[in-house]
Amino acid sequence: MNQIHSILNFLEQSFKHDRIYQNSNFICKFLFNGYRG
């Protein structure tokens, strides 16, 4: 039970990290396009 909980927690943390990475990547592209144009 505890192992399953830790695995779910790990998946949740990696999912949050992935969303943060996608958001920062989107912001970087947005700023880059703004500077270029």
C-alpha positions in Angstrom: 0.0 0.0 0.0 2.7 2.4 0.9 4.7 1.6 -2.2 1.7 2.3 -4.4 1.2 5.6 -2.7 4.8 6.6 -3.2 4.6 5.6 -6.9 1.4 7.7 -7.3 3.1 10.6 -5.5 6.1 10.3 -7.9 3.8 10.4 -10.9 2.0 13.4 -9.6 5.3 15.3 -9.0 6.6 14.4 -12.4 3.3 15.5 -14.0 3.5 18.9 -12.2 7.1 19.3 -13.3 6.1 18.5 -16.9 3.3 21.1 -16.8 5.7 23.7 -15.3 8.2 22.9 -18.1 5.6 23.2 -20.8 4.4 26.5 -19.4 7.9 28.0 -19.2 8.6 26.7 -22.7 5.5 28.4 -24.0 6.4 31.7 -22.3 9.9 31.6 -23.7 8.5 31.0 -27.2 6.0 33.8 -26.7 8.7 36.3 -25.6 11.1 35.2 -28.4 8.4 35.8 -31.0 7.5 39.1 -29.4 11.2 40.3 -29.6 11.6 39.1 -33.1 8.4 40.7 -34.4 
